[in-house]
């Protein structure tokens, strides 16, 4: 599940670009979360070339490290 405030990474040919989710839309309605398989739109700072159709998007999770 993806929520407003989560961090996402866009897969590019040789690297990833990360940014925070500030806006999510389903069926032209603003929502706070989207489930896997939903065709959700999200506001991005990427250019049209960087965010072309088929770009894979991943939710970034932080892993706590023990000492």
N, C-alpha and C positions, 0 to 999 in steps of 0.2 A: 504494500500500500504506500502511496506517496501523499505527503501532506504539504500544505503551504508551510514554509520554514525549513523543509528538508533541503539537503544538498544533492545535486545531480551532477553527473559527469557525462559529457558528450564524447563518443568515440570518434576520433578522426583517423586518418591514414596511419600516422606515426605517433600520435599522442592523444591526450584527453584534455578537454576544457571543462573546468568545474565552475558551478555557480549555485546560488541559493534560489529556491523556488519562491517567488514572490506573488504568483498568481496562477490559479488553475481554473480551467473551464471545461465543462461537459455540456454538449448540446446548447452552446451559446449561453450557458448559465455559470456564474462564478460559484465554485465549490471549494471546500477546505481540504478534500481528499479525493483521490482516484485510486481505483483498484487495478491490479494486474489485468490486462486485457481491455481496459477502457480505452477509448480513443479520446484522450484528454489533450487539451492544448495548454501550453504554459508559456508565460512571458519569458523571453530570453534576450540577452544582449548580443547574441551571435548574429553575424551577417547572414543573408540568404544563402550564400555559398557555403558557409560553415554549417548551417542548419538545414541542409538540403534533405529532401525526402529520402527516407531509409536510414538516416543517422540513428545509430543506437544510443539510447539514453539509459543510464544506470543510476540507481539511488546509492549515494555514498553513505556508508556507515562508519562510525568511529569505533575502534577497538581499544578498550582500556588495557593498558600494559601494567603488569605487576612489577614490583621492584625486587 
